[in-house]
Every structure is written in C-alpha cells, then in structure tokens.
Amino acid sequence: MTVPDTSERPDLTGWRRRQQLRRSSAAQPIPSGKSYRRKPKHAQAREVRDAHR
C-alpha cells in the first residue's frame, strides 16, 4: 500500500506505515531464547514440586 498524497497529517502517514508493516509477513517475532517458566510461590509448593523429581 502506498501512502496517498502529502495533504494527509504526518502522524497518520506514520501510523499507516506501521500498520502496513504489522499486517505484512515481514513483521515476525524474534526468538529471545528465554522462555517463561512458572514457579510455585510458596516454600511448601516448592517442596512438593521437588519431591516428584
């Protein structure tokens, strides 16, 4: 999609460019190598978790 004439507000022009990038296949998440691991909050829960290992 090309941006229409220059009579459009500059902030809308920028928004259109960003929106088009979001829709395109070029916008792919970058794997960080870190993954979320849920851990128990309480000491008792940790003991129960570690007992299974």
N, CA, C and O atoms as a GROMACS GRO file, in nm:
protein
  212
    1MET      N    1   0.084  -0.118   0.000
    1MET     CA    2   0.000   0.000   0.000
    1MET      C    3   0.088   0.124   0.000
    1MET      O    4   0.180   0.135   0.081
    2THR      N    5   0.062   0.212  -0.087
    2THR     CA    6   0.138   0.337  -0.091
    2THR      C    7   0.062   0.444  -0.016
    2THR      O    8  -0.060   0.441  -0.006
    3VAL      N    9   0.136   0.538   0.035
    3VAL     CA   10   0.075   0.648   0.110
    3VAL      C   11   0.013   0.745   0.011
    3VAL      O   12   0.075   0.780  -0.090
    4PRO      N   13  -0.111   0.790   0.038
    4PRO     CA   14  -0.173   0.886  -0.054
    4PRO      C   15  -0.098   1.019  -0.056
    4PRO      O   16   0.013   1.030  -0.003
    5ASP      N   17  -0.156   1.117  -0.117
    5ASP     CA   18  -0.088   1.246  -0.134
    5ASP      C   19  -0.040   1.304   0.000
    5ASP      O   20  -0.076   1.254   0.106
    6THR      N   21   0.039   1.409  -0.008
    6THR     CA   22   0.103   1.467   0.111
    6THR      C   23   0.009   1.556   0.191
    6THR      O   24   0.053   1.617   0.288
    7SER      N   25  -0.118   1.567   0.154
    7SER     CA   26  -0.211   1.650   0.228
    7SER      C   27  -0.257   1.583   0.357
    7SER      O   28  -0.325   1.645   0.439
    8GLU      N   29  -0.219   1.456   0.376
    8GLU     CA   30  -0.258   1.385   0.497
    8GLU      C   31  -0.169   1.426   0.614
    8GLU      O   32  -0.053   1.463   0.595
    9ARG      N   33  -0.223   1.419   0.734
    9ARG     CA   34  -0.146   1.455   0.853
    9ARG      C   35  -0.026   1.363   0.867
    9ARG      O   36  -0.036   1.244   0.841
   10PRO      N   37   0.089   1.418   0.908
   10PRO     CA   38   0.212   1.336   0.920
   10PRO      C   39   0.196   1.219   1.018
   10PRO      O   40   0.250   1.111   0.994
   11ASP      N   41   0.124   1.240   1.128
   11ASP     CA   42   0.109   1.130   1.223
   11ASP      C   43   0.025   1.017   1.163
   11ASP      O   44   0.048   0.900   1.196
   12LEU      N   45  -0.070   1.050   1.077
   12LEU     CA   46  -0.148   0.944   1.012
   12LEU      C   47  -0.063   0.870   0.909
   12LEU      O   48  -0.078   0.749   0.891
   13THR      N   49   0.023   0.942   0.843
   13THR     CA   50   0.113   0.878   0.746
   13THR      C   51   0.201   0.776   0.816
   13THR      O   52   0.218   0.664   0.767
   14GLY      N   53   0.259   0.815   0.931
   14GLY     CA   54   0.343   0.722   1.008
   14GLY      C   55   0.263   0.603   1.058
   14GLY      O   56   0.311   0.490   1.057
   15TRP      N   57   0.140   0.630   1.102
   15TRP     CA   58   0.056   0.521   1.151
   15TRP      C   59   0.028   0.422   1.040
   15TRP      O   60   0.033   0.300   1.062
   16ARG      N   61  -0.002   0.473   0.919
   16ARG     CA   62  -0.029   0.383   0.806
   16ARG      C   63   0.092   0.295   0.774
   16ARG      O   64   0.077   0.176   0.747
   17ARG      N   65   0.210   0.354   0.778
   17ARG     CA   66   0.331   0.275   0.751
   17ARG      C   67   0.348   0.164   0.855
   17ARG      O   68   0.377   0.050   0.820
   18ARG      N   69   0.331   0.199   0.983
   18ARG     CA   70   0.347   0.098   1.088
   18ARG      C   71   0.239  -0.009   1.079
   18ARG      O   72   0.267  -0.127   1.098
   19GLN      N   73   0.117   0.032   1.049
   19GLN     CA   74   0.007  -0.064   1.037
   19GLN      C   75   0.032  -0.160   0.922
   19GLN      O   76   0.004  -0.280   0.935
   20GLN      N   77   0.083  -0.111   0.812
   20GLN     CA   78   0.113  -0.196   0.697
   20GLN      C   79   0.223  -0.296   0.731
   20GLN      O   80   0.218  -0.412   0.689
   21LEU      N   81   0.322  -0.251   0.807
   21LEU     CA   82   0.429  -0.342   0.848
   21LEU      C   83   0.373  -0.451   0.938
   21LEU      O   84   0.411  -0.568   0.925
   22ARG      N   85   0.283  -0.415   1.029
   22ARG     CA   86   0.223  -0.514   1.117
   22ARG      C   87   0.145  -0.619   1.038
   22ARG      O   88   0.146  -0.737   1.074
   23ARG      N   89   0.079  -0.578   0.933
   23ARG     CA   90  -0.002  -0.670   0.853
   23ARG      C   91   0.083  -0.758   0.762
   23ARG      O   92   0.041  -0.867   0.724
   24SER      N   93   0.200  -0.711   0.728
   24SER     CA   94   0.282  -0.784   0.630
   24SER      C   95   0.350  -0.904   0.696
   24SER      O   96   0.353  -0.916   0.818
   25SER      N   97   0.402  -0.990   0.614
   25SER     CA   98   0.474  -1.107   0.666
   25SER      C   99   0.613  -1.070   0.715
   25SER      O  100   0.682  -1.152   0.775
   26ALA      N  101   0.656  -0.946   0.690
   26ALA     CA  102   0.788  -0.904   0.737
   26ALA      C  103   0.790  -0.887   0.888
   26ALA      O  104   0.898  -0.892   0.949
   27ALA      N  105   0.675  -0.868   0.950
   27ALA     CA  106   0.668  -0.850   1.095
   27ALA      C  107   0.661  -0.986   1.162
   27ALA      O  108   0.553  -1.041   1.181
   28GLN      N  109   0.776  -1.039   1.199
   28GLN     CA  110   0.784  -1.168   1.266
   28GLN      C  111   0.851  -1.150   1.402
   28GLN      O  112   0.945  -1.072   1.414
   29PRO      N  113   0.804  -1.220   1.504
   29PRO     CA  114   0.868  -1.209   1.635
   29PRO      C  115   1.009  -1.267   1.632
   29PRO      O  116   1.036  -1.362   1.559
   30ILE      N  117   1.096  -1.209   1.710
   30ILE     CA  118   1.234  -1.255   1.718
   30ILE      C  119   1.247  -1.343   1.842
   30ILE      O  120   1.219  -1.296   1.953
   31PRO      N  121   1.288  -1.468   1.826
   31PRO     CA  122   1.300  -1.554   1.944
   31PRO      C  123   1.414  -1.504   2.033
   31PRO      O  124   1.525  -1.481   1.985
   32SER      N  125   1.387  -1.489   2.161
   32SER     CA  126   1.487  -1.434   2.252
   32SER      C  127   1.569  -1.543   2.320
   32SER      O  128   1.674  -1.515   2.377
   33GLY      N  129   1.521  -1.667   2.316
   33GLY     CA  130   1.593  -1.774   2.384
   33GLY      C  131   1.545  -1.792   2.527
   33GLY      O  132   1.572  -1.895   2.589
   34LYS      N  133   1.476  -1.695   2.580
   34LYS     CA  134   1.422  -1.707   2.716
   34LYS      C  135   1.278  -1.752   2.707
   34LYS      O  136   1.203  -1.705   2.622
   35SER      N  137   1.241  -1.842   2.793
   35SER     CA  138   1.102  -1.886   2.796
   35SER      C  139   1.047  -1.869   2.937
   35SER      O  140   1.121  -1.876   3.035
   36TYR      N  141   0.921  -1.846   2.945
   36TYR     CA  142   0.855  -1.827   3.073
   36TYR      C  143   0.843  -1.960   3.143
   36TYR      O  144   0.791  -2.056   3.087
   37ARG      N  145   0.889  -1.965   3.266
   37ARG     CA  146   0.873  -2.085   3.347
   37ARG      C  147   0.796  -2.049   3.472
   37ARG      O  148   0.839  -1.964   3.550
   38ARG      N  149   0.684  -2.113   3.491
   38ARG     CA  150   0.603  -2.086   3.608
   38ARG      C  151   0.662  -2.157   3.728
   38ARG      O  152   0.689  -2.277   3.723
   39LYS      N  153   0.681  -2.084   3.837
   39LYS     CA  154   0.739  -2.141   3.957
   39LYS      C  155   0.641  -2.123   4.072
   39LYS      O  156   0.568  -2.024   4.076
   40PRO      N  157   0.639  -2.217   4.165
   40PRO     CA  158   0.550  -2.202   4.279
   40PRO      C  159   0.593  -2.084   4.367
   40PRO      O  160   0.712  -2.054   4.378
   41LYS      N  161   0.497  -2.019   4.429
   41LYS     CA  162   0.524  -1.901   4.508
   41LYS      C  163   0.567  -1.934   4.651
   41LYS      O  164   0.639  -1.856   4.714
   42HIS      N  165   0.525  -2.048   4.701
   42HIS     CA  166   0.546  -2.077   4.843
   42HIS      C  167   0.642  -2.192   4.862
   42HIS      O  168   0.655  -2.279   4.776
   43ALA      N  169   0.710  -2.192   4.977
   43ALA     CA  170   0.811  -2.294   5.006
   43ALA      C  171   0.750  -2.434   5.005
   43ALA      O  172   0.811  -2.528   4.954
   44GLN      N  173   0.631  -2.449   5.061
   44GLN     CA  174   0.567  -2.580   5.064
   44GLN      C  175   0.542  -2.631   4.922
   44GLN      O  176   0.563  -2.749   4.895
   45ALA      N  177   0.500  -2.544   4.833
   45ALA     CA  178   0.475  -2.584   4.695
   45ALA      C  179   0.606  -2.626   4.628
   45ALA      O  180   0.607  -2.717   4.545
   46ARG      N  181   0.716  -2.560   4.662
   46ARG     CA  182   0.846  -2.597   4.606
   46ARG      C  183   0.887  -2.736   4.652
   46ARG      O  184   0.940  -2.815   4.575
   47GLU      N  185   0.860  -2.767   4.781
   47GLU     CA  186   0.895  -2.900   4.833
   47GLU      C  187   0.815  -3.008   4.763
   47GLU      O  188   0.868  -3.114   4.730
   48VAL      N  189   0.688  -2.981   4.741
   48VAL     CA  190   0.604  -3.078   4.671
   48VAL      C  191   0.651  -3.097   4.528
   48VAL      O  192   0.656  -3.209   4.477
   49ARG      N  193   0.686  -2.987   4.464
   49ARG     CA  194   0.734  -2.994   4.325
   49ARG      C  195   0.864  -3.076   4.317
   49ARG      O  196   0.879  -3.163   4.231
   50ASP      N  197   0.956  -3.047   4.408
   50ASP     CA  198   1.087  -3.114   4.402
   50ASP      C  199   1.081  -3.258   4.449
   50ASP      O  200   1.172  -3.336   4.420
   51ALA      N  201   0.976  -3.297   4.521
   51ALA     CA  202   0.963  -3.434   4.567
   51ALA      C  203   0.938  -3.528   4.451
   51ALA      O  204   0.971  -3.647   4.460
   52HIS      N  205   0.880  -3.479   4.342
   52HIS     CA  206   0.850  -3.563   4.227
   52HIS      C  207   0.973  -3.594   4.144
   52HIS      O  208   0.969  -3.682   4.058
   53ARG      N  209   1.079  -3.524   4.167
   53ARG     CA  210   1.198  -3.544   4.083
   53ARG      C  211   1.289  -3.646   4.138
   53ARG      O  212   1.393  -3.674   4.078
   0.00000   0.00000   0.00000
